[in-house]
Amino acid sequence: MRTEITRSYKWGFLLPEQELRRIIQAATEHGSKAIDGGEFRLSVQTVLRDGSIIESSSADEVFTLENNGSRRITGVHVTVAPKVESDDWVIHVGFEDGSVNEKSWESASLHIVGASRDWAFVTASDLEERMRRVRLVSFDAIFGSRSSIIIVPVLFVGSMLLSTNFVQHNSHLLLQKQYESGQLHNPIEALIALEKIKNAQELWTFPLMMGFITIVPIAIFVCLAKLLPLIRPSYNFYWSDYCAQYDRRRQIRRSVWTVVILGFVVSVAAAMFSKKIGF
């Protein structure tokens, strides 16, 4: 009985040379089992950014390519099949830049055909497990797909809660100052003063809040959509000249995280210190 398994994924990936070699080795081992030690053919197709397609019968040629600029690798497809043309079985594993498929954002694929159901499922399971080892979160897919619009309402709600909390907290401080200065003597006066503060604040806080609620979420979304894929690329064929380029971006990412974490620690420490000394 002929069994066919096709799977596609929207992952990002960091595919180093050694992991691709392991995937190819696993595919050839399963191919050898499919024909009980007989002959099979290996085909490695490499797609470059300038549109060139390079076919080879081993992975060695792939790893000698420049992999930079217009010659940067955007796709690698490995096929193991019977040496004599046949559709009895085939193993195909592919990785490609998901931004090429902006409708689906598919970046990894697996296609197994075999006469034995057990062989097909074991082969698919083994290769999928190896493919999972190189996967990353794809920020390109997250911010490039239509569903990314969901992020904006989430940011909108967050901005609204922050702005509301700020106004309420500010009103409380103003009321407390009046109480400490002796302007308030009973709860009725406090309620009247609170309403006056709120009415006065609405004249300037409402336009400010609306601007904050509408502009900030969009600005954050645009910044994240531009910066995250830039400092943490989603689709990486990590060998040859591309290694230096990726390592530079990784260093920038670490520096950014260090600044963010240090800034958070300093702000928390400052808040605790000011609270301790009574400010």
C-alpha positions as CSV (number, residue, x, y, z in Angstrom):
1,M,0.0,0.0,0.0
2,R,1.5,3.4,-1.0
3,T,1.8,5.9,1.8
4,E,2.3,9.6,1.3
5,I,3.1,12.1,4.0
6,T,3.3,15.8,3.4
7,R,4.0,18.4,6.1
8,S,4.8,22.1,5.9
9,Y,5.9,24.5,8.6
10,K,6.0,28.3,9.2
11,W,9.1,28.2,11.4
12,G,12.1,30.4,11.4
13,F,15.3,28.4,11.5
14,L,19.0,28.6,12.2
15,L,20.4,25.8,9.9
16,P,24.2,25.3,10.4
17,E,26.3,23.1,8.2
18,Q,26.5,20.2,10.7
19,E,22.7,20.0,11.1
20,L,22.1,20.0,7.4
21,R,24.6,17.2,7.0
22,R,22.8,15.2,9.7
23,I,19.5,15.7,8.0
24,I,21.0,14.5,4.7
25,Q,22.7,11.5,6.4
26,A,19.3,10.5,8.0
27,A,17.5,10.8,4.7
28,T,20.1,8.7,2.9
29,E,20.0,6.1,5.7
30,H,16.2,5.8,5.4
31,G,16.5,5.7,1.6
32,S,18.9,2.8,1.9
33,K,16.4,0.9,4.1
34,A,13.6,1.6,1.5
35,I,15.5,-0.4,-1.2
36,D,17.1,-2.8,1.2
37,G,20.7,-1.6,0.6
38,G,20.2,-0.9,-3.1
39,E,21.2,2.1,-5.0
40,F,19.6,5.5,-4.7
41,R,20.4,9.1,-5.9
42,L,20.9,12.2,-3.8
43,S,20.0,15.6,-5.2
44,V,20.7,18.9,-3.4
45,Q,19.1,21.9,-5.0
46,T,20.3,25.3,-3.8
47,V,18.4,28.6,-4.6
48,L,20.3,31.9,-4.4
49,R,19.0,35.4,-3.9
50,D,19.8,36.4,-7.5
51,G,17.5,33.6,-8.7
52,S,20.3,31.1,-9.6
53,I,19.5,27.4,-8.9
54,I,22.4,25.0,-8.3
55,E,21.9,21.3,-8.5
56,S,24.5,18.9,-7.0
57,S,24.7,15.3,-5.9
58,S,26.3,16.1,-2.6
59,A,26.2,18.7,0.1
60,D,29.9,19.7,-0.2
61,E,29.2,22.1,-3.1
62,V,26.5,23.9,-1.1
63,F,29.0,24.7,1.7
64,T,31.5,26.2,-0.7
65,L,29.1,28.9,-1.9
66,E,29.7,32.5,-0.8
67,N,26.3,32.8,0.9
68,N,26.4,36.6,1.0
69,G,24.9,39.5,-0.9
70,S,23.2,38.6,-4.2
71,R,24.7,35.1,-3.8
72,R,23.1,34.6,-0.4
73,I,21.3,31.2,-0.1
74,T,17.5,31.5,0.2
75,G,16.6,27.8,-0.2
76,V,18.0,24.3,0.1
77,H,16.0,21.2,-1.0
78,V,17.3,17.7,-0.4
79,T,15.8,14.8,-2.3
80,V,16.6,11.1,-1.9
81,A,14.9,8.8,-4.5
82,P,15.6,5.5,-6.4
83,K,18.5,5.7,-8.8
84,V,16.3,4.3,-11.5
85,E,13.4,6.6,-12.2
86,S,10.5,5.4,-10.1
87,D,7.7,6.7,-7.9
88,D,7.8,3.8,-5.4
89,W,9.4,6.0,-2.8
90,V,10.9,9.4,-2.3
91,I,12.2,11.6,0.6
92,H,12.2,15.3,0.3
93,V,13.3,17.9,2.9
94,G,13.3,21.6,2.2
95,F,14.2,24.9,3.9
96,E,13.6,28.3,2.3
97,D,13.2,31.9,3.1
98,G,9.5,32.2,4.2
99,S,9.3,35.8,2.9
100,V,9.3,34.4,-0.6
101,N,5.9,32.8,0.2
102,E,4.2,35.9,1.7
103,K,0.7,34.3,1.4
104,S,1.5,31.2,3.4
105,W,4.9,32.0,5.0
106,E,5.9,28.3,4.7
107,S,9.6,27.9,5.3
108,A,10.2,24.2,5.9
109,S,8.7,21.2,4.2
110,L,8.8,17.4,4.4
111,H,7.5,15.0,1.8
112,I,7.7,11.2,2.2
113,V,6.3,8.6,-0.2
114,G,6.8,4.9,0.4
115,A,5.3,1.5,-0.3
116,S,5.6,0.6,3.4
117,R,3.4,2.6,5.8
118,D,5.7,1.9,8.8
119,W,8.8,3.0,6.9
120,A,7.1,6.2,5.8
121,F,6.0,7.2,9.3
122,V,9.3,6.3,10.9
123,T,11.2,8.3,8.3
124,A,8.9,11.3,8.6
125,S,9.1,11.2,12.4
126,D,12.9,11.0,12.4
127,L,13.4,13.8,9.9
128,E,10.8,16.1,11.6
129,E,12.6,15.7,14.9
130,R,15.8,16.7,13.3
131,M,14.2,19.7,11.6
132,R,12.7,20.9,14.9
133,R,16.2,21.2,16.3
134,V,17.0,24.2,14.1
135,R,13.7,26.0,14.4
136,L,13.2,29.6,15.6
137,V,10.3,31.9,16.1
138,S,9.7,33.7,12.8
139,F,9.1,37.4,13.5
140,D,8.8,37.9,9.7
141,A,5.8,35.5,9.6
142,I,4.3,36.9,12.8
143,F,4.3,40.6,11.7
144,G,3.9,39.8,8.0
145,S,0.8,37.7,8.1
146,R,-2.7,39.1,8.1
147,S,-3.4,37.7,11.6
148,S,-0.7,40.1,12.9
149,I,-3.4,42.8,13.1
150,I,-4.5,41.1,16.3
151,I,-1.4,42.5,18.0
152,V,-2.6,46.1,17.6
153,P,-5.8,45.7,19.7
154,V,-3.7,44.0,22.4
155,L,-1.3,47.0,22.4
156,F,-4.4,49.3,22.3
157,V,-5.9,47.8,25.5
158,G,-2.5,47.9,27.2
159,S,-2.1,51.6,26.3
160,M,-5.6,52.3,27.6
161,L,-5.0,50.6,30.9
162,L,-1.6,52.4,31.4
163,S,-3.1,55.8,30.6
164,T,-6.1,55.2,32.8
165,N,-3.9,54.1,35.7
166,F,-1.7,57.2,35.2
167,V,-4.7,59.6,35.4
168,Q,-6.2,57.8,38.5
169,H,-2.8,57.8,40.2
170,N,-2.2,61.5,39.5
171,S,-5.7,62.4,40.8
172,H,-4.9,60.6,44.1
173,L,-1.6,62.5,44.5
174,L,-3.3,65.9,44.0
175,L,-6.0,65.0,46.5
176,Q,-3.4,63.9,49.0
177,K,-1.5,67.2,48.6
178,Q,-4.7,69.1,49.4
179,Y,-5.3,67.0,52.5
180,E,-1.8,67.4,53.8
181,S,-1.9,71.2,53.3
182,G,-5.1,71.3,55.4
183,Q,-7.5,72.3,52.6
184,L,-9.7,69.3,53.3
185,H,-11.4,68.7,56.6
186,N,-14.0,66.0,56.0
187,P,-15.0,63.3,53.5
188,I,-17.6,65.5,51.8
189,E,-15.0,68.1,51.0
190,A,-12.7,65.4,49.7
191,L,-15.3,64.0,47.3
192,I,-16.1,67.5,46.0
193,A,-12.3,68.2,45.6
194,L,-11.9,64.9,43.8
195,E,-14.6,65.7,41.3
196,K,-13.1,69.1,40.6
197,I,-9.7,67.6,40.0
198,K,-11.2,65.1,37.6
199,N,-13.1,67.8,35.7
200,A,-10.0,69.9,35.4
201,Q,-7.9,67.0,34.2
202,E,-10.4,65.9,31.6
203,L,-9.8,69.2,29.7
204,W,-6.2,68.1,28.9
205,T,-6.0,64.4,29.7
206,F,-8.7,63.2,27.3
207,P,-7.0,64.5,24.1
208,L,-3.6,63.3,25.5
209,M,-5.1,59.9,26.3
210,M,-6.7,59.5,22.9
211,G,-3.4,60.4,21.2
212,F,-1.5,58.0,23.5
213,I,-4.0,55.2,23.0
214,T,-4.1,55.5,19.2
215,I,-0.5,56.5,18.2
216,V,1.6,54.5,20.7
217,P,0.2,51.0,19.8
218,I,0.7,51.7,16.1
219,A,4.2,53.1,16.7
220,I,5.2,50.1,18.8
221,F,3.8,47.7,16.2
222,V,5.8,49.3,13.4
223,C,9.0,49.4,15.4
224,L,8.7,45.7,16.4
225,A,7.9,44.7,12.8
226,K,11.0,46.5,11.5
227,L,13.5,45.9,14.3
228,L,12.9,42.3,15.4
229,P,13.4,40.7,12.0
230,L,16.4,43.0,11.5
231,I,18.3,42.1,14.7
232,R,17.0,38.5,14.8
233,P,16.6,37.2,11.2
234,S,14.1,34.4,10.8
235,Y,15.6,32.3,8.0
236,N,19.3,31.5,8.3
237,F,21.6,29.2,6.4
238,Y,24.4,29.4,8.8
239,W,27.7,28.7,6.9
240,S,30.3,30.5,4.8
241,D,30.2,34.3,4.7
242,Y,26.7,34.5,6.3
243,C,28.1,33.4,9.7
244,A,29.9,36.7,10.2
245,Q,26.8,38.7,9.3
246,Y,24.6,36.7,11.6
247,D,27.1,36.9,14.5
248,R,27.2,40.7,14.2
249,R,23.4,40.8,14.5
250,R,23.5,38.4,17.4
251,Q,26.0,40.7,19.2
252,I,23.7,43.7,18.6
253,R,20.8,41.7,20.0
254,R,22.7,40.8,23.1
255,S,23.7,44.4,23.6
256,V,20.1,45.6,23.2
257,W,18.9,43.0,25.8
258,T,21.7,44.1,28.2
259,V,20.6,47.7,27.9
260,V,17.0,46.8,28.4
261,I,17.7,44.6,31.4
262,L,20.1,47.1,33.0
263,G,17.6,49.9,32.5
264,F,14.8,47.8,34.2
265,V,17.1,46.9,37.1
266,V,18.2,50.6,37.5
267,S,14.6,51.8,37.4
268,V,13.4,49.3,40.0
269,A,16.4,50.1,42.2
270,A,15.7,53.8,41.9
271,A,12.0,53.3,42.8
272,M,12.9,51.2,45.8
273,F,15.5,53.7,47.0
274,S,13.2,56.7,46.6
275,K,10.5,54.9,48.5
276,K,12.9,54.0,51.3
277,I,14.1,57.6,51.8
278,G,10.5,58.9,51.7
279,F,10.3,60.6,48.3
